[in-house]
């Protein structure tokens, strides 16, 4: 297909925005979803008015199953297909185990784990249909799921009890996508960066604690995500790709 389509959650800032910019620059159409419509519109503006027809802004909360499914449906209604899903929506409450509340656990798993699961489950029939259509044309199908994870799933330092566990879920989801996806041409990856210069990082850690020189830029992570989407890292299908901070 000459036109590819990516659905990106958490695209209002940080890694999600950087990924949307890179894919749009590569000629992809992008559906960007998040809870803050103003931030999404800033991402769309950064992409540029010359490709306005290839950007779909979707205000929604993908941690709610119906809204995740609606984002998939609206993307297909607008562009006719989905070739890649980038699950980037995230929340990282910082609390030691004794300070972790039930509400905190529920919110953390909803945003970091369940949201990815909802989007993947909603997009899977689309990937399957596209694979059947490709087979009928005598072509090979290709779909990609990239879950943005965290280095905390390898080293859950104090305070990330809920966050690290929730992000570990998306590592296994990526492995499942790779295994079940073989039959329909879908690859699955988890991209797990260390500290990244994002609003989410700075909500927990001031520069005195983690200087800018010690963190990744969102674009550093976005380039790895885009490489997965473009088929440049198919040898790591089903794996966690660790992206260390400087």
N, C-alpha and C positions, 0 to 999 in steps of 0.2 A: 504494500500500500504506500502511496506517495505521501499520505497524510497520517500521522500517528497521533494518538490522543492519550494524555496522562491525567489521572485524577490524583491530586495532591492535597492531603489534609494538613492543617496547621500551616497554611501557606501565607499567613499574614505577616510573618517576620522570620528572621533567622534562617535555619536550614531549609524550611519549606519555601520561603520566598526565593532564596538563592537557587534552589532546584528548579522552580518555575521559570526563573529568568534564563537559566542555562538551556532548559529544554525548549523554551520558546525561541531562543536564539538559534537553536538547531533545527527549527522548522516545525516543531511539534505544536499541536493545539493543547491547551492546558485548562482543566477545570480545577479551580482553586477553592477550597472549602475551609471554613473556620467560623469561630463564634463572633469575631469582630469584623463586621462588614467594612468599616472604615479602613482597617489595616489591609484587608483583601483588595480594596479599591486602590490603595497605595501600591500594592504589588502589581496590579493590573496597569497602573499608570507607569510604573518603572519598566514594565515590559514594552510599553510604547503603543501609541495610537495607530501606528502603521500596521500592527497585527491584531488590532482590536477584535476582529472577527474570529480570532483563534483563541480568545480568552473568555472563559465563563466563570463569573463570580457567584459562588454559592454560599450564602450565609446559613450555617447550620452547625449543630453539635453532633459529631459522629459518635460520641459516647452514648447516644440514644439510638437504638437499633432502627427505628422508623426513619430518623433523619439521615442515618448512614445509607440506608436503602434508597432514600429519596435523592441523595447526592449522586448515587450510581445511575438511577433512572433518569435524572435530569441531564447528566453527562451524555448518556446514550441518546436521549431525545434530541440534544443539540448537535452532537457530532456523529452519531450513528454507530459508535464503537468505543471501546476502551482497550488500549494496548499496554498500559502500565498503571499500576496503583502504587503510590508512595504514601505509606502510613507514617506521618511525621507528627501528628497531634500528640502533645505531651504535657505533663504536669509533674513537677518534682517537689512535693512538700518535704521540707527538711525537718526531721524529728527523730529523736532517739526512740527506742522501742517503748520505753515507759511513758513517753509523751504521745505515742501514736494512738489516735482515737479510731473508733469504728467508722465514723464519717470520713476520716482521712484515708483509711484503707479502701473504702468503697469508691471514693472519688479517684484515687490514684489508679486502682485497677480499671475503673470505667474508662478513664481517659487514655491510659497508656496501653492497656491490654484489650479490653472488650471492644474499644473503638476500632482497633485494627481488625479484630475478628469479625465484627459486623460488616465492615467495608469489604473484606475479602470474601465473606460468604455471599454478599449481595452481588459482587462482581464475578464470582465464579461461573454462574450460568452464562454470562456474557462471553467470558473466555471460551467456554465450551461451545457455544453457538458459533463463535468466530472460527474455532478449530474445525467444526463440521463444514462450514462454508469454504474454508481454505482447502480442505480435503476434496470437496466437490470440484474445486477449480484445479486440482492437481498441485496444490502448493503446500508448503509447510507453514504451520501456525506458529506464532510467537506472542507470548504474553509475559509480563514481568510483574512480580510483587516485590517491593522493597520496603521492609520495616525498619524504621529508624530506632535503634536500640541504644545501648549505653555501655561504656566501659565499666560502669557500676555493676553490670551483670557478672563480671569477672572478679571485681573487687568492691563489694558493697560496704564502703567505709561508713563509719558511724553517722547516722542521720538519714541514710537511704534505705532503711529497712523495707518500707513499702515500695518505694520507687524502683529499687533494684529488682525486687521480686516481680513486680508488674512488667518491667522491661524484659526480664528473662522469658516471660511468656511469648513475646513476639519473636524471640530467637527460635523457639520450637515451632511457632506458626510458620516461619519461613522454611524450616525443614519439611514440614508437612506439605507446604505448597510445592516444594521441589519434588517430593515423592509422588503426590497425587497429580501434579502438573505434567509429569512425563507423558501421560496419555493424550494431553491436549496442548502440548507445546508451551507450558507455563513454567517459568523459572522463579525461584524464591530466594531472597537474600535478606540477611539482617546486617545492617551497617551500624557498628557500635563505636561511636567516637568517645574520646575523653572530653575534657572541658571545652566547651565551644562558646565563643563570645555572642551570647544571645540574651534577650531580656529575662528568660527563665533562669539562666546562670546567675545574672546579677541580682535577681530577686532573693537569692540565697547567699551569694558570696561577693563581698565588695572587692574592689581591685587591690586593696591592702592585703587581702587574704590570698587571692589568685590574680596576679598581675596579668595584664593583657599579653605580655610576652610569653606567658605560659599556657595560652589557650589557642585553640584552633579558630580560624575564621569560618563562618558558615559556608563560604564557597569551597573550602577544603573538603568538607563533608559532602557538599552537593556534587562535586566532581566525581566522587566515588559512587554516589547514587546514580548519576547519569551514566557512568561507565557500565554499571550493572544493567541499566535500562537499554543501553545501546548494544549489549551483547559482548562487551569487551572483557567481561569477567565471568563468562559462563563456566569456566573451570572451577569456580567457587560456588556454583549453584547448590543451595541448601545449607550453606555455611554462614557463620558469623564472620564478618570482615571487620577486624579491629582497626580503628584509626586513632593512633596515639597522639596525645597533645605534645607540643614542642618540649 
